[in-house]
Amino acid sequence: MNVNIGGMPKQLPLTAIDACCSPLAREPLSAEQAAELSGLFKAMADPVRLRLLSLIASHSGGEACVCDLTDAFDLSGPTISHHLKVLRQSGLITGERRGTWVYYRVHPEVLARLSAVLVPGEQNVPA
């Protein structure tokens, strides 16, 4: 997985993010954990990228061809490719070329890790 830290992509194994952190409400994040997670959240913070991620994750079979994604936007092909590249470099998605098309899949374990970090601790759950 690539995480953008200080403007430079850094390669991280998926297990690094899996072991990254407990929920924010349980214990504070270390500086390194916050840097790892912020790269993922930053990649999702753009509305186009968030929609792309949603389109890929919800597509039939769990993968989407780039040809299935471009019609959903009023953007040029190179712009869509740029946003997909950002999502790929962050480790949120992976792409596989098949002939002339690239098919994208979401890394569910990365989304699960992000989700788990945002879960409130038991002491902060409303009654």
C-alpha positions, 0 to 999 in steps of 0.5 A: 500500500502506498501512503502519501506522507509529506508529499512523497508516496511511501510503500506500506504493507497492508498489514501495517495499516491492519495493525495500525490503530485502535479506535480514536475514542479508545486511545490517541493515535501516534504521529506515525499512525495519524500520518498513515491514516491521513493519506487514506482519508485525504485520497477519499476527501475529493468528491470525484474520488469518493464517488469513484470508490463508491462506484467500484465498491458497489459494482456487480462482482466487486470490480468495475472496468474503467469503461463503466466509470467514465460515463458517470462523470462529466470529466475527461478521460485523463482526469478520471485516470488521475483520480484513479491513480490517486486512489491506487497509490493510496492503497484504496483500490487495485487495478488489473489490465485485461486487454485494452481495459483496466478493471478496479477493485476496492481493498475491503481490508483497508476500508474496514481498517478506516471504519474501525478507527472511526468506531466510537469506544464503548465508553462513548456510545450513546445510551 
